[in-house]
Amino acid sequence: MNSPASSANPATVRLTPKAEVRAIRHGFPWVYANELVTDRRTRALAPGTIAILEDSAGQPLGIVAVNPASKIICRMLDRDPAAIIDQSWFATRIARALAHRGRLYAAPFYRLIHAEADGLPGVIIDRFDDVAVIQPNAAWADTLLAPLVAALVEVTGVRTVIANGTGRARGLEGLEEVMDVPHGTAPDAPIPVPMNGATYLADVMGGQKTGLFFDQRENHAFAARLAEGGRVLDMFSHVGGFGLAALAGGAQSVLAVDGSQPALELAAQGAEQMGLSDRLTVRKGDAFAQLTALSEEGATFDLVICDPPAFAPSRQALDAGLRAYERVARLAAPLVAEGGYLVLCSCSHAADLAKFRNACSRGIGRGGRRGQIIHTGFAGPDHPLMPHLAESGYLKAVFYRL
């Protein structure tokens, strides 16, 4: 296979006559494989090749990254066909993203780059003070990782950059899983992260995704307002996302349940750093089994939060995923004390808000309860939504009072 073309000497790829050029011209960032003329030359391009995208008449539309191994064969990088994708180009986009986060947060703990919405398709960068974790989930980011890392260090001053190339997204791009430290030295312990008055511990080398989920920050804060003086159940707790926020909000007690013992240990360490270990109990186990067991024990809570992994990661999995969300709601609802609160979350972009909310409401009804929706939350402002790409608005949190 050919080596990726230099961004200073790009290849050229062309849309088919039937491709929806209007959507691309108006901001849609992807070209699907059936929209591109895939002749022998195009199929021979190495994943990550930088190219000029032309419409069927040969008019340039911009600079794209090409991956013949992916259903998303082109990702739009720059609408200027003369753009050079180099360290300076990366630095401009990172600086623009940093300026926004700097207005939002006093401390440097946030999602710095949210893929297409921040102009770097398929690239996630989370910042943990002087450590940054990159998820290069598209082939072009692998190919141009060196100038990306250099620009990131130049703009932010971080001392360590970790490239965490694991997860489902890379498989869809035909990429292997990798874990590397292209700049600096890997931390030898989890990183303390202050958020909403709580202290979280992010395992940036061995945890899920980048080590911590910043997207729920505002939803954690809203839940903490409901937790004061109450008994809280944090299901699918990971490193204690909602549970530690609830403790910071004055919860009387928190039970954190998760299938990962290492994640629960980090939750316990976070509570210890907060000086609230005596209010946190952890329980390892399958969430559905634990919900059933708690019901059989006659347990009730003033606030129950269920924040599961993506049950519907694709359209093909949507029906099964909605049934799973309904089941969670059905099992969780009876555990909520009269007048208490139930928070149900989804990070499945395939399940839109209406479908997810309907599944949750059905589950609550099947659980013998009735409720009112008091709030709907989404990802925080460091996870901007690209208006042309519904997939970037994946997170939903529906707050019920039962």
Disulfide bonds with the S-S distance in Angstrom:
none
